[in-house]
Amino acid sequence: MAIGLKKDDNSQLMNQSDWYDNAQKYWTSIQPTVDGMLGGFATVDPIDVKGSLSFLDEFIHGVRGANNVIRKKPMITNEYACDCGAGIGRVTKNFLLKVPFQHVDLVEQAPNFVQQAKESYLRNEIEQGSVKDIKCQGLQDFSPMEGKYDLIWCQWVLGHLTDDDLVAFFKRCKKGLKPNGLIGIKENNSSKDYVVDEEDSSVTRPNDALKRLFLTSGLEVIKEEVQQGLPAGLFTVTMYMLKPIESSSS
């Protein structure tokens, strides 16, 4: 689900089969460009990237105070990240590899985006070895390798998953994290109710609904921040950093 304008509320979700099939049809019709990934809002790319880099910085580099004294130690290393719902790799190229993560895997269900990533947009990064595995797969079917990632980053994609599939996805992602690994989320928020976009087969959830799903999945929010600087008329975009709840048996 790209950044996008608010649409009318629709209380009827499609049945699960049509839901994913229609999303696939929509995205395979979109041009594999940065503008396509951002729903015609390519100009927000540097704003988005700056916000993400700032949001993540303390978890990679820690926080230093006066006289360069460490106030907060880093939580994760910058060895390996996974970009979920990666499109052509815009987030990987402009954000995750600028952190910099040494290696990034991508997961994307649209074959045309995967082809563009491999053959053009991320070709140099693939040849250099910083981009590793690119899976052509929907997140409802994705299971990361156990204990592989410092960070699993999901941006403007989780609205394509039903609530049940989103919880199941998060539970699989927890297993894919290294010790102390984190899950980063960047998603549109509706103001009150679920807002369904039948064109691209996605749902925009309110903040409290997302947090309930995080908790159901055995994840707690350790940082939350609204992306600033986006054009007027768009959904609020919120970033969340999640870690597994240690006492959770899920």
C-alpha positions as CSV (number, residue, x, y, z in Angstrom):
1,M,0.0,0.0,0.0
2,A,1.6,3.2,-1.1
3,I,1.3,6.6,0.6
4,G,-2.1,7.9,-0.6
5,L,-5.0,10.2,-0.3
6,K,-7.9,9.4,2.1
7,K,-10.7,7.4,0.5
8,D,-14.2,6.7,1.7
9,D,-14.9,4.2,4.4
10,N,-16.1,0.8,3.3
11,S,-17.2,-1.7,5.9
12,Q,-17.1,-4.7,3.7
13,L,-13.8,-6.4,3.3
14,M,-13.4,-8.7,0.3
15,N,-13.2,-12.4,1.0
16,Q,-9.6,-13.5,1.6
17,S,-9.0,-15.1,-1.8
18,D,-10.2,-12.1,-3.8
19,W,-8.5,-9.7,-1.4
20,Y,-5.0,-11.0,-2.2
21,D,-5.7,-11.7,-5.9
22,N,-7.0,-8.2,-6.4
23,A,-4.0,-6.6,-4.7
24,Q,-1.7,-8.6,-7.0
25,K,-3.6,-7.5,-10.1
26,Y,-3.4,-3.9,-9.0
27,W,0.3,-3.8,-8.3
28,T,1.3,-5.7,-11.4
29,S,-0.4,-2.8,-13.3
30,I,1.7,-0.2,-11.7
31,Q,4.9,1.2,-13.3
32,P,8.0,-0.1,-11.5
33,T,9.3,3.3,-10.6
34,V,9.8,5.4,-7.5
35,D,6.7,7.4,-8.4
36,G,4.7,4.2,-8.9
37,M,5.9,2.9,-5.5
38,L,4.7,6.1,-3.8
39,G,1.3,6.4,-5.6
40,G,2.4,9.5,-7.6
41,F,4.1,11.2,-4.7
42,A,7.7,10.6,-5.6
43,T,8.6,14.1,-4.2
44,V,8.1,12.8,-0.7
45,D,10.9,10.2,-1.0
46,P,13.7,12.4,0.6
47,I,11.3,13.5,3.4
48,D,10.3,9.9,4.1
49,V,13.9,8.7,4.1
50,K,15.1,11.5,6.4
51,G,12.3,10.6,8.9
52,S,13.1,6.9,8.8
53,L,16.9,7.4,9.3
54,S,16.3,9.7,12.2
55,F,13.8,7.3,13.8
56,L,16.1,4.3,13.6
57,D,19.4,6.1,14.5
58,E,19.3,5.5,18.3
59,F,18.7,1.8,17.9
60,I,21.8,1.4,15.7
61,H,24.2,4.1,17.1
62,G,22.9,4.6,20.6
63,V,22.4,8.1,22.2
64,R,25.3,10.3,23.4
65,G,24.9,13.2,25.7
66,A,27.2,16.0,27.0
67,N,30.9,15.3,26.6
68,N,30.1,12.4,24.3
69,V,28.9,10.3,27.2
70,I,26.8,7.3,26.2
71,R,23.3,7.7,27.5
72,K,21.8,4.8,25.6
73,K,23.6,1.9,24.1
74,P,22.7,0.6,20.6
75,M,20.1,-2.2,20.6
76,I,21.0,-3.9,17.4
77,T,23.9,-4.2,15.0
78,N,23.8,-3.1,11.4
79,E,24.6,-6.5,9.9
80,Y,21.3,-7.7,8.3
81,A,17.9,-6.2,7.6
82,C,14.8,-7.4,5.7
83,D,12.7,-5.0,3.6
84,C,9.1,-6.4,3.5
85,G,6.8,-5.3,0.7
86,A,9.9,-3.9,-1.0
87,G,8.6,-2.9,-4.4
88,I,11.5,-2.1,-6.6
89,G,13.7,-1.6,-3.6
90,R,13.3,2.2,-2.9
91,V,13.4,1.7,0.9
92,T,16.4,-0.6,0.6
93,K,18.4,1.7,-1.6
94,N,17.6,5.0,-0.1
95,F,17.1,4.1,3.6
96,L,18.3,0.7,4.8
97,L,21.6,0.7,2.9
98,K,22.2,4.3,4.0
99,V,22.0,3.3,7.7
100,P,24.1,1.5,6.6
101,F,23.1,-2.1,6.9
102,Q,25.7,-4.5,5.5
103,H,23.2,-6.8,3.9
104,V,19.5,-6.5,3.0
105,D,17.0,-9.1,1.9
106,L,13.8,-8.1,0.1
107,V,10.4,-9.6,0.0
108,E,8.0,-8.5,-2.8
109,Q,5.0,-10.2,-4.4
110,A,4.8,-8.4,-7.7
111,P,7.0,-10.1,-10.3
112,N,7.4,-6.9,-12.3
113,F,8.9,-5.1,-9.3
114,V,11.2,-7.9,-8.5
115,Q,12.4,-8.0,-12.1
116,Q,13.1,-4.2,-12.1
117,A,14.9,-4.5,-8.8
118,K,17.2,-7.3,-10.0
119,E,17.8,-6.0,-13.5
120,S,18.1,-2.3,-13.0
121,Y,17.2,-0.5,-9.8
122,L,19.3,-2.6,-7.4
123,R,21.7,-4.1,-9.9
124,N,24.8,-2.4,-8.6
125,E,23.9,-3.3,-5.0
126,I,23.3,-6.9,-5.9
127,E,26.7,-7.1,-7.7
128,Q,28.4,-5.5,-4.7
129,G,26.8,-8.1,-2.3
130,S,24.9,-5.6,-0.1
131,V,21.6,-6.8,-1.5
132,K,21.3,-10.6,-1.0
133,D,18.1,-12.5,-1.4
134,I,15.1,-11.1,-3.2
135,K,12.0,-13.2,-2.7
136,C,8.9,-12.9,-5.0
137,Q,6.3,-13.7,-2.3
138,G,3.4,-12.2,-0.5
139,L,3.9,-11.4,3.2
140,Q,1.0,-13.7,4.1
141,D,3.2,-16.6,2.9
142,F,6.6,-15.3,4.0
143,S,8.5,-17.1,6.8
144,P,12.0,-15.6,7.5
145,M,14.9,-17.8,8.4
146,E,15.0,-18.2,12.2
147,G,17.4,-15.8,14.0
148,K,18.6,-14.1,10.8
149,Y,17.7,-10.4,11.1
150,D,18.7,-7.4,13.2
151,L,15.8,-5.5,11.8
152,I,12.7,-6.4,9.8
153,W,11.2,-3.3,8.3
154,C,7.7,-3.1,6.9
155,Q,6.6,0.1,5.2
156,W,3.3,0.9,3.5
157,V,2.5,-2.8,3.0
158,L,0.7,-4.2,6.1
159,G,-2.7,-2.8,5.0
160,H,-2.7,-5.6,2.4
161,L,-2.9,-8.3,5.1
162,T,-6.1,-9.2,6.9
163,D,-6.0,-8.9,10.7
164,D,-5.5,-12.7,11.2
165,D,-2.8,-12.9,8.6
166,L,-1.0,-9.8,10.0
167,V,-0.9,-11.4,13.4
168,A,0.4,-14.7,12.0
169,F,3.0,-12.7,9.9
170,F,4.3,-10.9,13.0
171,K,4.6,-14.2,14.9
172,R,6.7,-15.6,12.1
173,C,8.8,-12.4,12.0
174,K,9.6,-12.7,15.7
175,K,11.2,-16.1,15.0
176,G,13.3,-14.4,12.2
177,L,14.9,-11.9,14.6
178,K,18.3,-12.2,16.2
179,P,18.5,-11.8,20.0
180,N,17.5,-8.2,20.6
181,G,16.3,-7.9,17.0
182,L,13.5,-5.4,16.2
183,I,10.6,-5.0,13.8
184,G,10.1,-1.5,12.3
185,I,6.7,-0.4,11.0
186,K,5.8,2.6,8.9
187,E,2.1,2.8,8.0
188,N,-0.8,5.1,7.3
189,N,-3.2,5.7,10.1
190,S,-6.9,6.4,9.7
191,S,-8.4,8.8,12.3
192,K,-11.1,6.4,13.6
193,D,-12.3,3.4,11.7
194,Y,-10.8,0.9,9.2
195,V,-10.8,2.6,5.8
196,V,-10.9,0.2,2.9
197,D,-9.5,1.0,-0.6
198,E,-11.0,-1.5,-3.0
199,E,-8.8,-0.2,-5.9
200,D,-5.6,-1.7,-4.4
201,S,-7.2,-4.1,-2.0
202,S,-5.9,-2.5,1.2
203,V,-7.1,-1.3,4.6
204,T,-5.9,1.6,6.6
205,R,-6.1,1.0,10.3
206,P,-6.4,3.5,13.1
207,N,-3.5,3.7,15.6
208,D,-5.2,1.9,18.4
209,A,-6.2,-1.0,16.1
210,L,-2.6,-1.5,15.0
211,K,-1.4,-1.5,18.6
212,R,-4.0,-4.1,19.5
213,L,-2.7,-6.3,16.7
214,F,0.9,-5.7,17.8
215,L,0.0,-6.8,21.4
216,T,-1.9,-9.9,20.1
217,S,1.2,-10.9,18.2
218,G,3.4,-10.7,21.3
219,L,5.0,-7.4,20.4
220,E,5.4,-4.2,22.4
221,V,5.9,-0.7,21.0
222,I,9.2,0.8,22.3
223,K,9.1,3.9,20.1
224,E,6.4,5.7,18.2
225,E,6.7,8.8,16.0
226,V,4.6,10.6,13.4
227,Q,6.4,11.3,10.1
228,Q,6.6,15.1,9.6
229,G,6.7,17.1,6.4
230,L,4.2,15.2,4.2
231,P,1.8,17.1,2.0
232,A,-1.6,18.0,3.3
233,G,-4.5,15.7,2.6
234,L,-2.7,12.5,3.1
235,F,-3.2,10.0,5.9
236,T,-1.1,10.5,9.0
237,V,2.0,8.3,8.7
238,T,3.3,6.7,11.9
239,M,6.5,4.8,12.6
240,Y,6.6,2.2,15.3
241,M,9.6,0.2,16.7
242,L,8.6,-3.2,18.1
243,K,10.3,-5.8,20.2
244,P,9.1,-9.2,21.2
245,I,7.5,-9.3,24.7
246,E,9.8,-11.6,26.6
247,S,7.0,-13.2,28.7
248,S,4.8,-13.9,25.6
249,S,4.2,-17.6,24.8
250,S,2.8,-16.8,21.4
